Amino acid sequence: MKKIISLLVAAAMCISMVACGGGEEKPSSDGGNNGSETAITLWTYPVGKFGDEATVKGFIEKFNEKHPDIKVKVEFLSYKDGDNQVTAALEAGTAPDLILEGPERLVSNWGVKGKMVDISDLWKDTKDDIDAQSTAIAAACSNNGVYYEYPFCMTTHCMAINYDVFEKADALKYLDLENRTWTTENFVKALEAVKASGLIPETGVVYCGGQGGDQGTRALVTNLYSAQFTNPEHTKYVIDEANGIKGLQLIKDLVEKGTLSYDAGIQAAEELQLFAQGTAAMSFCWNAANEANYASQVNFKPYAMAFPSDDGKPELAGGIWGFGIFDNGDQARIDASKEFIKFICDDEVQGKESVKATGFFPVKASYGNVYEGTADEERMSGYTDMMKYLGDYYNVTPNWTEQRTAWWNMLQSIFSGKSVEEATAAYTSQVNK
């Protein structure tokens, strides 16, 4: 009887220990309740130093100082095959919890397809601050009143010239260096001067081997004669209108004359290499982050410029980047992902560091000039000046993903001999379905 009583007491003690958490704990994803851990996965496109493993893991370590119960695993995507990786993961049911990119993917693609979590709650305390910077940001990050992206940085895309070559070719006289603008007429004259100088193999290369950096070729085409890429309502692509056709025809004519080049086998990454190596006198895919990324390869003065326009008043394509959460059906992981977003974007110290890591500018007006007093202040001032040229953020137009593929296919067809009218008609017919 004593042995039986002893066994019963021992069993009761074991049950009590387990109930009080004294037994061996199994990992779970309960958002940190009862001391357990939540594991989430972040996939990030190479947005500035958010494509750098050491930088991102350093941010995660800082996050874990405040949230030790949330473990973040990160995977780095490239623009060359990142979209295919995400598509495959969505089809297989293995999508990450968090992803860093822009509205054209987070909102117009995955969001409208029902793949993303509504994160409107994250906007409640910061929308006024973001609106004070630009009301276009909130509009780009939402669809039908539902927010799928929480942004933290933005910029204007631009182009750049090899200042040294332009100076030696006596082509700087065609540029308004103070305002970083030039007219379409002077753009053509500058190209002719650089070409005639024989100082460099290529003046510029219109790349159309894929969608990488397609914002550059779009901005070049639309600015030349003040064309619109979509209608104001963002419901239809209209590059087949007169001014769009005129811009494409000019580029085709310049290529046929040999003043410009085109390459159907490269994307922006390769074009940037040609520019950085001193093979091409200009790049159509430039921004503050690219200047920093290619600084070690460049042995000349790169000078950022707005795209040429007929009236000298450019409208630059913008970039907005932030986080979205894929709906994987696990509330604990969703909540943990929101905590990570709030830390990276809204933490009093980390928020500004996150922006600086991208090489871009904050979406929050309250953050002010995050580069003030840093070694980058002077370099970034030129890009700050071009923020006033920010044009319509049309990247949220439906069929955006399909449009990107159709765009470079259209360029290839034009340079292969198809008339601009025929090529643009085929393009708009496809993407406006």
Phi, psi and chi 1 to 4 in degrees:
 res  aa     phi    psi   chi1   chi2   chi3   chi4
   1 MET       -  -40.4 -179.4   61.9   69.9      -
   2 LYS   -63.0  -38.7  -71.4 -179.0  178.7  179.6
   3 LYS   -66.1  -39.6  -71.5 -178.6  178.7  179.2
   4 ILE   -63.2  -44.1  -66.8  171.8      -      -
   5 ILE   -62.5  -41.2  -67.3  173.1      -      -
   6 SER   -62.0  -42.1  -63.1      -      -      -
   7 LEU   -64.4  -41.3  -71.0  170.4      -      -
   8 LEU   -63.6  -41.7  -69.5  172.6      -      -
   9 VAL   -63.5  -42.1  171.1      -      -      -
  10 ALA   -63.3  -42.2      -      -      -      -
  11 ALA   -63.6  -42.0      -      -      -      -
  12 ALA   -62.0  -39.3      -      -      -      -
  13 MET   -64.9  -39.6  -70.3  176.7   65.2      -
  14 CYS   -62.7  -45.2  -71.8      -      -      -
  15 ILE   -60.9  -41.4  -66.7  170.9      -      -
  16 SER   -63.4  -41.4  176.3      -      -      -
  17 MET   -63.4  -42.5  -72.1  176.7   66.4      -
  18 VAL   -64.3  -42.9  171.6      -      -      -
  19 ALA   -62.8  -31.7      -      -      -      -
  20 CYS   -91.9    5.4  -64.8      -      -      -
  21 GLY    84.4   15.0      -      -      -      -
  22 GLY   -85.4  -11.3      -      -      -      -
  23 GLY   -85.7 -175.5      -      -      -      -
  24 GLU   -68.0  127.5 -175.8  177.9   -9.1      -
  25 GLU   -93.5  133.8 -173.0  177.1  -78.8      -
  26 LYS   -97.1  137.8  -64.8 -178.9  179.6  179.6
  27 PRO   -59.9  143.6  -20.9   32.3      -      -
  28 SER  -147.7  173.5   65.1      -      -      -
  29 SER  -115.6   65.9   60.7      -      -      -
  30 ASP  -104.2   19.8   63.4   -1.4      -      -
  31 GLY    74.5   17.9      -      -      -      -
  32 GLY   100.5    0.2      -      -      -      -
  33 ASN   -66.2  144.6  -66.1  -30.9      -      -
  34 ASN    58.4   27.0  -60.6  -37.4      -      -
  35 GLY    79.8    5.3      -      -      -      -
  36 SER   -85.1  171.0   62.8      -      -      -
  37 GLU  -107.4  151.8  -65.8  178.9   -8.1      -
  38 THR  -114.1  129.5  -58.7      -      -      -
  39 ALA  -108.0  125.8      -      -      -      -
  40 ILE  -125.7  158.8   59.3  175.0      -      -
  41 THR  -118.3  133.6  -57.9      -      -      -
  42 LEU  -114.0  128.7  163.3   67.2      -      -
  43 TRP  -112.0  133.3  -74.4    9.0      -      -
  44 THR  -132.3  132.2  173.2      -      -      -
  45 TYR   -74.6  159.3  -77.7   80.7      -      -
  46 PRO   -75.1   71.6   29.3  -35.7      -      -
  47 VAL   -89.2   97.3 -178.3      -      -      -
  48 GLY    58.2 -133.7      -      -      -      -
  49 LYS   -79.7    2.7  -71.5 -171.4  176.8  179.8
  50 PHE   -75.6    0.5  -86.9   84.0      -      -
  51 GLY  -100.2    2.6      -      -      -      -
  52 ASP  -102.5  121.8  175.5   66.6      -      -
  53 GLU   -60.4  -45.0 -176.3  174.0   -5.6      -
  54 ALA   -63.0  -41.2      -      -      -      -
  55 THR   -64.1  -48.6  -61.4      -      -      -
  56 VAL   -66.9  -42.8  176.7      -      -      -
  57 LYS   -66.4  -30.1  -71.6 -168.9  173.1 -179.7
  58 GLY   -65.1  -39.4      -      -      -      -
  59 PHE   -66.2  -38.5  -70.2  166.0      -      -
  60 ILE   -64.6  -38.7  -68.3  172.8      -      -
  61 GLU   -62.8  -40.3  -71.6  174.9    2.8      -
  62 LYS   -65.8  -38.7  -68.0  178.7 -179.1  178.3
  63 PHE   -61.3  -41.0  170.6   71.3      -      -
  64 ASN   -69.9  -19.1  -76.9  142.8      -      -
  65 GLU   -65.0  -31.0  -69.3  174.8    6.8      -
  66 LYS   -97.9  -26.9  -67.2 -169.4  174.1 -176.1
  67 HIS  -131.9   71.9  -61.6  -83.7      -      -
  68 PRO   -66.5  -15.7   24.6  -34.7      -      -
  69 ASP   -89.6    1.2   56.0  -27.4      -      -
  70 ILE  -117.3  114.1  -58.3  175.0      -      -
  71 LYS   -98.8  131.8  -57.9  -56.0  177.2 -174.3
  72 VAL  -117.1  119.3 -175.6      -      -      -
  73 LYS  -101.1  133.1  179.8 -178.4  177.5 -178.0
  74 VAL  -118.2  143.7   61.7      -      -      -
  75 GLU  -131.8  137.6 -177.7  170.6  -27.7      -
  76 PHE  -102.4  129.0  -60.9   91.1      -      -
  77 LEU  -103.5  157.5  -55.5  175.5      -      -
  78 SER  -111.9  159.7   72.8      -      -      -
  79 TYR   -76.2  -12.1  -78.9  114.4      -      -
  80 LYS   -74.6  -42.6 -162.6  165.5 -172.3  178.0
  81 ASP  -133.6    9.6   56.8   11.6      -      -
  82 GLY   -61.0  -40.7      -      -      -      -
  83 ASP   -62.8  -39.0  -70.7   -6.4      -      -
  84 ASN   -65.5  -37.3  -68.3  -26.0      -      -
  85 GLN   -64.5  -42.8  -72.2  179.3 -106.4      -
  86 VAL   -66.3  -44.2  175.3      -      -      -
  87 THR   -58.4  -44.9  -61.2      -      -      -
  88 ALA   -63.8  -40.0      -      -      -      -
  89 ALA   -66.5  -39.8      -      -      -      -
  90 LEU   -64.1  -41.8  -72.8  169.0      -      -
  91 GLU   -67.0  -32.9  -68.2  175.4   -9.3      -
  92 ALA   -88.7   -5.7      -      -      -      -
  93 GLY    74.8   26.5      -      -      -      -
  94 THR  -122.1   30.3   57.3      -      -      -
  95 ALA   -64.3  150.7      -      -      -      -
  96 PRO   -69.1  171.0   29.5  -37.8      -      -
  97 ASP   -79.4  -46.7  -61.9  -71.6      -      -
  98 LEU  -116.1  148.4  -83.7  163.1      -      -
  99 ILE  -144.2  141.4 -169.1  159.1      -      -
 100 LEU  -108.8  117.8  168.2   61.1      -      -
 101 GLU  -170.0 -156.1 -130.3  -60.0  -79.3      -
 102 GLY  -112.7  174.0      -      -      -      -
 103 PRO   -59.9  -29.5  -24.4   35.4      -      -
 104 GLU   -62.5  -23.8   55.3  -92.8   35.8      -
 105 ARG  -102.5  -51.6  -71.4  178.2  172.6   84.8
 106 LEU   -66.4  -37.1  -86.2   60.5      -      -
 107 VAL   -99.1  -62.3 -179.3      -      -      -
 108 SER   -69.0  -22.0  -58.1      -      -      -
 109 ASN  -106.0  -78.0 -172.9    3.9      -      -
 110 TRP   -71.0  -34.3  -54.4  -42.3      -      -
 111 GLY   -65.0  -52.0      -      -      -      -
 112 VAL   -68.7  -16.7  -61.8      -      -      -
 113 LYS   -89.6    4.4  -68.7  178.1  179.9  177.3
 114 GLY    79.5   21.2      -      -      -      -
 115 LYS   -94.3  -13.5  -55.7  -64.5 -176.2 -178.9
 116 MET  -110.0  157.6  -50.8  -62.6  -69.8      -
 117 VAL   -83.7  140.9  172.5      -      -      -
 118 ASP   -71.6  114.9  177.9   -2.9      -      -
 119 ILE  -113.2   33.7   54.3  174.1      -      -
 120 SER   -57.7  -29.8  -60.1      -      -      -
 121 ASP   -61.8  -29.1   55.9  -44.1      -      -
 122 LEU   -70.5  -20.7  -65.2  178.5      -      -
 123 TRP   -85.2  -15.7  -79.2   79.7      -      -
 124 LYS   -56.1  -43.7  -71.0 -179.8  179.5  177.6
 125 ASP   -92.3   -7.7  -64.0  -31.1      -      -
 126 THR  -123.5   -5.3   57.1      -      -      -
 127 LYS   -59.5  -41.9 -172.8  175.9 -176.5  -60.0
 128 ASP   -61.7  -39.4  -70.8  -16.8      -      -
 129 ASP   -64.7  -41.6 -163.3   -4.7      -      -
 130 ILE   -71.4  -41.3  -65.6  172.6      -      -
 131 ASP   -61.6  -31.7  -78.0  -13.4      -      -
 132 ALA   -65.4  -24.3      -      -      -      -
 133 GLN   -82.2  -48.7 -170.7   76.7  -61.5      -
 134 SER  -170.2  128.2  171.5      -      -      -
 135 THR   -71.7  -14.2   55.0      -      -      -
 136 ALA   -69.5  -21.8      -      -      -      -
 137 ILE   -67.0  -50.5  -58.7  170.8      -      -
 138 ALA   -62.1  -39.2      -      -      -      -
 139 ALA   -63.1  -37.5      -      -      -      -
 140 ALA   -72.6  -28.7      -      -      -      -
 141 CYS   -91.1    4.9  -67.8      -      -      -
 142 SER  -135.2  162.2   61.4      -      -      -
 143 ASN  -142.7  122.3 -179.6  -94.9      -      -
 144 ASN    53.2   40.2  -69.3  -32.4      -      -
 145 GLY    83.1   -0.5      -      -      -      -
 146 VAL  -106.1  128.1  177.9      -      -      -
 147 TYR   -93.0  126.3  -72.7   89.5      -      -
 148 TYR  -111.5   -8.6  -63.5  112.7      -      -
 149 GLU  -133.2  141.7  176.1  171.8  -13.0      -
 150 TYR  -115.8  108.5 -168.4   75.3      -      -
 151 PRO   -88.4  161.0   35.7  -35.1      -      -
 152 PHE  -139.7  -14.3   68.6  100.3      -      -
 153 CYS  -144.9  161.0   67.5      -      -      -
 154 MET  -155.5  165.6   65.0 -176.2  -64.0      -
 155 THR  -162.4  175.3 -165.5      -      -      -
 156 THR  -109.1  134.4   52.5      -      -      -
 157 HIS   -80.2  148.6  -64.1  -64.3      -      -
 158 CYS  -146.4 -163.6   60.2      -      -      -
 159 MET  -125.4  177.9   60.9  177.5  -65.8      -
 160 ALA  -146.8  154.5      -      -      -      -
 161 ILE  -121.0  156.8   63.7  164.0      -      -
 162 ASN   -81.1  100.1 -177.6  -37.8      -      -
 163 TYR   -58.5  -40.5 -171.4   95.6      -      -
 164 ASP   -62.9  -44.0  -59.6   -8.9      -      -
 165 VAL   -66.1  -45.1  166.8      -      -      -
 166 PHE   -61.2  -37.5  -91.9   63.7      -      -
 167 GLU   -66.7  -46.3 -175.4  174.9   41.6      -
 168 LYS   -66.9  -29.7  -68.0  175.9 -178.1  176.8
 169 ALA   -86.0    3.3      -      -      -      -
 170 ASP    57.4   39.5 -165.7   27.2      -      -
 171 ALA  -103.9   -8.1      -      -      -      -
 172 LEU   -65.9  -22.7  -70.8  178.7      -      -
 173 LYS   -65.8  -13.9   61.0 -173.1  177.4 -176.5
 174 TYR   -91.7    0.1  -60.8  116.1      -      -
 175 LEU  -112.4  144.8  -74.3   64.5      -      -
 176 ASP   -92.5   89.7 -179.7  -12.5      -      -
 177 LEU   -66.3  -33.1  -66.5  173.9      -      -
 178 GLU   -64.7  -43.7 -178.2  178.7   -5.4      -
 179 ASN   -97.0   -4.8  -67.2  -56.7      -      -
 180 ARG    60.9   39.4  -62.2  178.2 -175.2  -96.5
 181 THR  -126.9  164.9   59.7      -      -      -
 182 TRP  -158.4  156.1   42.8   -0.9      -      -
 183 THR   -86.2  164.6   63.8      -      -      -
 184 THR   -62.1  -41.4  -60.9      -      -      -
 185 GLU   -59.6  -45.1 -179.1 -177.7   -0.9      -
 186 ASN   -73.1  -27.9  -78.2  -22.0      -      -
 187 PHE   -60.4  -46.1  170.4   67.8      -      -
 188 VAL   -63.8  -42.2  173.7      -      -      -
 189 LYS   -63.9  -39.7  -69.8  178.8  179.6  179.2
 190 ALA   -64.7  -42.9      -      -      -      -
 191 LEU   -58.8  -44.0  -73.7  175.2      -      -
 192 GLU   -63.8  -38.8  -68.6  170.9  -14.6      -
 193 ALA   -67.8  -43.1      -      -      -      -
 194 VAL   -65.7  -42.5  171.5      -      -      -
 195 LYS   -62.0  -44.7 -176.4   68.9  175.8  177.7
 196 ALA   -67.0  -25.8      -      -      -      -
 197 SER   -69.0  -27.2   72.7      -      -      -
 198 GLY    66.7   17.7      -      -      -      -
 199 LEU   -77.9  -19.3  -67.1  167.6      -      -
 200 ILE  -149.2  145.1 -162.6  165.4      -      -
 201 PRO   -60.2  -41.1  -24.5   33.8      -      -
 202 GLU  -127.6  140.1  -55.6  -74.2   -4.6      -
 203 THR   -74.4  -54.3   54.3      -      -      -
 204 GLY  -160.3  154.7      -      -      -      -
 205 VAL  -122.9  120.0 -178.4      -      -      -
 206 VAL   -82.7  108.9 -179.4      -      -      -
 207 TYR   -90.5  140.9   50.1   88.6      -      -
 208 CYS  -154.3   44.5   48.7      -      -      -
 209 GLY   -95.1    2.9      -      -      -      -
 210 GLY   168.9 -171.0      -      -      -      -
 211 GLN   -87.8   -9.7   66.3 -177.2   28.0      -
 212 GLY   -59.1  119.3      -      -      -      -
 213 GLY    76.1   19.4      -      -      -      -
 214 ASP   -64.3  -15.2   53.7   -2.9      -      -
 215 GLN   -62.5  -27.7   74.8  -83.3   -5.0      -
 216 GLY   -69.9  -47.8      -      -      -      -
 217 THR   -69.7  -33.7   53.0      -      -      -
 218 ARG   -63.3  -46.0  -68.7 -164.4  -51.6  -91.3
 219 ALA   -65.7  -36.6      -      -      -      -
 220 LEU   -61.4  -49.1  175.3   62.5      -      -
 221 VAL   -64.3  -47.8  169.9      -      -      -
 222 THR   -70.7  -33.1   54.5      -      -      -
 223 ASN   -75.5  -30.2  -87.7  -79.6      -      -
 224 LEU   -52.9  -39.1  -72.0  171.4      -      -
 225 TYR  -134.7   33.9  -65.7  103.6      -      -
 226 SER    54.1   43.1  -59.0      -      -      -
 227 ALA   -80.2  158.4      -      -      -      -
 228 GLN  -103.5  141.7  -63.8  -59.2  -51.1      -
 229 PHE   -84.6  -36.7 -166.4   67.8      -      -
 230 THR  -133.1  170.2   72.6      -      -      -
 231 ASN   -73.3  165.5   62.1    3.2      -      -
 232 PRO   -61.0  -26.3  -24.2   35.1      -      -
 233 GLU   -82.6   -4.9  -62.3   78.2   20.9      -
 234 HIS    58.7   44.1  -59.6  146.3      -      -
 235 THR  -120.4   -4.7   58.7      -      -      -
 236 LYS  -155.1  140.3 -176.5 -179.5  179.6 -177.7
 237 TYR   -89.8  132.1  -62.9   93.3      -      -
 238 VAL  -129.4   28.0  -64.9      -      -      -
 239 ILE   -68.3  -10.8 -159.0   65.5      -      -
 240 ASP   -82.1    2.4   58.6  -20.2      -      -
 241 GLU   -76.5  169.8  -66.6  179.8  -10.7      -
 242 ALA   -53.7  -47.3      -      -      -      -
 243 ASN   -71.7  -30.7  -72.0  -17.4      -      -
 244 GLY   -66.8  -45.0      -      -      -      -
 245 ILE   -61.0  -39.6  -70.1  174.6      -      -
 246 LYS   -63.8  -41.1 -166.4  174.9  179.3 -179.3
 247 GLY   -66.0  -44.8      -      -      -      -
 248 LEU   -64.0  -37.9  -76.4  162.6      -      -
 249 GLN   -65.3  -38.3 -173.2   64.2   55.3      -
 250 LEU   -63.0  -44.2  175.6   60.6      -      -
 251 ILE   -62.6  -42.6  -68.5  174.8      -      -
 252 LYS   -60.9  -43.3 -176.8  177.7 -177.3  178.7
 253 ASP   -63.2  -41.6  -67.8  -16.4      -      -
 254 LEU   -65.0  -37.8  -67.5  172.2      -      -
 255 VAL   -66.1  -43.1  168.2      -      -      -
 256 GLU   -65.0  -30.9  -70.4  177.4  -10.4      -
 257 LYS   -79.5  -15.5  -69.3  177.4 -177.7  177.5
 258 GLY    88.2    4.2      -      -      -      -
 259 THR   -73.1  -33.2  -47.3      -      -      -
 260 LEU  -120.8  164.7  -92.5 -179.7      -      -
 261 SER  -121.1  164.5  -60.7      -      -      -
 262 TYR  -138.0  155.2   90.0   94.1      -      -
 263 ASP  -142.2  114.6 -165.8  -36.0      -      -
 264 ALA   -80.5   -0.8      -      -      -      -
 265 GLY  -107.5    1.3      -      -      -      -
 266 ILE  -125.8  158.6   68.4  170.7      -      -
 267 GLN  -114.9 -170.4  -60.0 -177.8   44.1      -
 268 ALA   -60.9  -37.1      -      -      -      -
 269 ALA   -58.0  -42.0      -      -      -      -
 270 GLU   -72.5  -36.4  -68.4   82.8    8.8      -
 271 GLU   -63.9  -40.0 -174.2 -110.1   21.7      -
 272 LEU   -62.8  -36.6  -75.4  162.9      -      -
 273 GLN   -64.4  -41.4  -77.3  -67.2  -25.1      -
 274 LEU   -60.6  -40.6  -67.2  174.8      -      -
 275 PHE   -68.0  -48.1  178.6   64.7      -      -
 276 ALA   -63.0  -33.7      -      -      -      -
 277 GLN   -81.7   -4.6  -66.3  164.3    1.4      -
 278 GLY    81.7   21.0      -      -      -      -
 279 THR   -89.7  -31.5  -58.4      -      -      -
 280 ALA  -117.8  142.6      -      -      -      -
 281 ALA   -81.9   -8.2      -      -      -      -
 282 MET  -153.1  160.7   62.1 -177.7   65.8      -
 283 SER  -127.5  137.9  169.6      -      -      -
 284 PHE   -95.2    6.5  -61.5  120.9      -      -
 285 CYS  -131.6   70.9 -171.9      -      -      -
 286 TRP  -120.7  153.3 -161.1 -113.5      -      -
 287 ASN  -167.3  179.9   54.4   41.6      -      -
 288 ALA   -62.5  -39.1      -      -      -      -
 289 ALA   -66.4  -39.7      -      -      -      -
 290 ASN   -66.0  -35.7  -80.3  -19.5      -      -
 291 GLU   -61.2  -42.5 -179.9  174.0  -18.4      -
 292 ALA   -68.1  -41.4      -      -      -      -
 293 ASN   -66.9  -33.3  -68.8  -20.4      -      -
 294 TYR  -101.3    6.1  -72.8   91.2      -      -
 295 ALA   -57.4  -38.3      -      -      -      -
 296 SER   -71.6  -18.3   62.1      -      -      -
 297 GLN   -96.0  -16.3  -58.6  180.0   40.7      -
 298 VAL   -92.6  129.4  172.3      -      -      -
 299 ASN  -116.4   27.2   59.1    8.4      -      -
 300 PHE  -137.8  179.2   57.6   86.9      -      -
 301 LYS   -93.8  107.1  179.4 -178.6  178.0 -179.9
 302 PRO   -80.1  134.7   26.3  -28.2      -      -
 303 TYR  -124.2  116.6 -164.5   82.0      -      -
 304 ALA   -70.7  135.4      -      -      -      -
 305 MET  -134.5  149.4  -71.6  -71.9  -63.5      -
 306 ALA   -73.0  162.2      -      -      -      -
 307 PHE   -71.9  146.1  -73.0   90.8      -      -
 308 PRO   -65.5  144.0   24.5  -33.8      -      -
 309 SER  -139.8  152.5   56.2      -      -      -
 310 ASP   -61.7  -33.8   53.5  -17.7      -      -
 311 ASP  -102.5    3.7   57.4    2.1      -      -
 312 GLY    74.4   11.3      -      -      -      -
 313 LYS  -118.8   90.3  -61.8  176.9 -178.9  178.1
 314 PRO   -74.0  155.9   29.4  -36.3      -      -
 315 GLU  -123.8  109.0  -69.7 -170.3    8.2      -
 316 LEU   -90.3  146.7  -59.3 -176.3      -      -
 317 ALA   -74.0  139.7      -      -      -      -
 318 GLY  -102.0  161.2      -      -      -      -
 319 GLY  -128.4  132.7      -      -      -      -
 320 ILE  -126.9  132.0  -60.9  170.7      -      -
 321 TRP  -130.9  143.3  -67.6  -86.8      -      -
 322 GLY  -170.8 -162.4      -      -      -      -
 323 PHE  -112.5  147.0  -65.5   94.2      -      -
 324 GLY  -131.4  160.9      -      -      -      -
 325 ILE  -120.7  122.7  -56.8  173.5      -      -
 326 PHE   -74.3  140.4  -77.1  109.8      -      -
 327 ASP   -83.5   92.9 -168.5   -5.9      -      -
 328 ASN   -96.7    7.6  -70.9  -37.5      -      -
 329 GLY    78.4   10.7      -      -      -      -
 330 ASP  -116.9  104.6 -171.8  -38.2      -      -
 331 GLN   -62.7  -35.3 -170.1   59.5   47.3      -
 332 ALA   -63.5  -41.0      -      -      -      -
 333 ARG   -70.9  -34.1  -74.8  158.8   55.1 -167.3
 334 ILE   -63.5  -45.7  -68.3  172.3      -      -
 335 ASP   -63.3  -41.3  -67.7  -18.7      -      -
 336 ALA   -64.7  -38.3      -      -      -      -
 337 SER   -63.9  -38.3  -63.4      -      -      -
 338 LYS   -64.5  -37.1  -71.2 -179.5  178.6  179.9
 339 GLU   -63.3  -39.4  -69.0  -60.7  -34.0      -
 340 PHE   -65.9  -43.0 -176.6   80.3      -      -
 341 ILE   -60.5  -46.4  -68.4  173.6      -      -
 342 LYS   -62.3  -36.2  -73.0 -170.6  -74.4 -173.2
 343 PHE   -69.4  -49.1  174.8   77.2      -      -
 344 ILE   -66.0  -37.0  -67.0  -65.2      -      -
 345 CYS   -96.9  -34.8  -57.1      -      -      -
 346 ASP  -113.9  -12.8  -64.1  -21.9      -      -
 347 ASP   -59.3  137.9 -178.4   84.4      -      -
 348 GLU   -54.9  -37.4 -173.9  174.9  -15.7      -
 349 VAL   -96.0  -50.6  175.1      -      -      -
 350 GLN   -64.6  -34.0  180.0   60.3   45.6      -
 351 GLY   -54.4  -47.1      -      -      -      -
 352 LYS   -71.0  -36.3  -66.4 -179.2  179.8 -179.2
 353 GLU   -65.1  -35.7  -68.2  -57.9  -47.1      -
 354 SER   -63.3  -44.3  -61.8      -      -      -
 355 VAL   -62.3  -47.0  173.4      -      -      -
 356 LYS   -61.4  -32.2  -74.2 -169.3  -77.2 -172.5
 357 ALA   -66.1  -26.6      -      -      -      -
 358 THR   -80.8  -23.5   65.0      -      -      -
 359 GLY    79.9   14.4      -      -      -      -
 360 PHE  -115.0 -151.1  -63.5  137.5      -      -
 361 PHE  -126.0  153.6  -57.5   96.1      -      -
 362 PRO   -72.3  149.2   25.5  -33.1      -      -
 363 VAL   -85.6  -12.7  -61.8      -      -      -
 364 LYS   -93.3  125.7  -72.9 -174.8  173.1 -176.4
 365 ALA   -63.2  -33.5      -      -      -      -
 366 SER   -65.9  -19.7   63.0      -      -      -
 367 TYR   -74.6  -18.5  -81.3    4.9      -      -
 368 GLY    59.8 -147.1      -      -      -      -
 369 ASN   -87.6  100.5 -178.6    3.9      -      -
 370 VAL   -72.4  -12.9  -62.3      -      -      -
 371 TYR   -97.0   -1.2  -61.0  101.0      -      -
 372 GLU   -60.2  130.1 -174.3  175.6    1.7      -
 373 GLY    80.7    4.7      -      -      -      -
 374 THR  -104.8  169.8   71.2      -      -      -
 375 ALA   -65.6  -18.8      -      -      -      -
 376 ASP   -91.7   -1.8  -68.6  -38.0      -      -
 377 GLU   -58.6  -47.9 -176.8  175.4    7.2      -
 378 GLU   -66.6  -43.9 -177.3  177.6   -5.3      -
 379 ARG   -62.6  -40.1  177.8  178.4   65.9   84.0
 380 MET   -75.9  -17.5  -65.2  -60.7  -68.2      -
 381 SER   -62.5  -35.2   63.5      -      -      -
 382 GLY   -63.7  -37.4      -      -      -      -
 383 TYR   -75.5  -31.7  -62.8   98.2      -      -
 384 THR   -61.4  -40.8  -57.3      -      -      -
 385 ASP   -61.6  -31.5  -67.9  -17.6      -      -
 386 MET   -84.1   -5.4  -77.3 -164.4  -75.7      -
 387 MET   -62.1  -25.2  -69.8  -67.4  -75.5      -
 388 LYS   -70.6  -13.1   61.3  178.6  175.2  -74.3
 389 TYR   -93.3    6.2  -57.5  135.1      -      -
 390 LEU   -58.8  124.8 -176.2   62.7      -      -
 391 GLY   -97.3 -161.5      -      -      -      -
 392 ASP   -66.0  135.4  179.1   34.5      -      -
 393 TYR   -91.2   86.3 -162.5   89.8      -      -
 394 TYR   -89.7    3.1   51.4   68.0      -      -
 395 ASN   -64.7   -8.2  -52.7   36.8      -      -
 396 VAL   -94.6    7.6  -67.8      -      -      -
 397 THR   -67.2  139.9  -52.9      -      -      -
 398 PRO   -54.9  155.8  -27.2   35.7      -      -
 399 ASN    63.6   28.8  -71.4  -23.9      -      -
 400 TRP   -61.2  -43.5 -177.8 -105.5      -      -
 401 THR   -62.7  -44.0  -57.5      -      -      -
 402 GLU   -65.4  -36.3  -65.8   82.7   -8.0      -
 403 GLN   -62.7  -39.4  176.1  -78.2  132.7      -
 404 ARG   -62.4  -42.1  -62.7 -171.9   75.0 -168.0
 405 THR   -68.6  -42.3  -61.2      -      -      -
 406 ALA   -63.6  -30.7      -      -      -      -
 407 TRP   -64.9  -52.4  174.2 -102.6      -      -
 408 TRP   -72.6  -27.2   59.0  -93.9      -      -
 409 ASN   -65.1  -37.7  -76.2  -26.6      -      -
 410 MET   -64.6  -44.0 -179.2 -167.2   69.6      -
 411 LEU   -59.8  -43.4  -69.6  178.8      -      -
 412 GLN   -59.9  -41.2  -73.2 -171.5   -0.2      -
 413 SER   -66.6  -35.6   69.6      -      -      -
 414 ILE   -66.0  -45.0  -71.5  172.8      -      -
 415 PHE   -75.7  -11.1  -65.2  126.8      -      -
 416 SER   -92.6   -0.5  -63.4      -      -      -
 417 GLY   121.0  -10.8      -      -      -      -
 418 LYS   -71.7  144.2 -176.3  176.9  -73.6 -170.9
 419 SER   -66.8  151.6   72.5      -      -      -
 420 VAL   -62.1  -41.0  172.7      -      -      -
 421 GLU   -60.7  -45.8  -70.1   81.9   -0.4      -
 422 GLU   -67.0  -41.0 -174.3 -179.7    0.4      -
 423 ALA   -67.4  -43.4      -      -      -      -
 424 THR   -69.7  -34.1   53.5      -      -      -
 425 ALA   -64.6  -41.5      -      -      -      -
 426 ALA   -66.5  -40.0      -      -      -      -
 427 TYR   -62.6  -52.5  162.3   82.3      -      -
 428 THR   -67.8  -32.4   51.6      -      -      -
 429 SER   -61.9  -38.2  175.7      -      -      -
 430 GLN   -72.6  -47.5  178.5 -176.4  -13.6      -
 431 VAL   -85.7  -14.0  -60.7      -      -      -
 432 ASN   -97.3   13.7  -76.6  -30.4      -      -
 433 LYS   -60.6      -  -70.7 -179.3  180.0  177.4
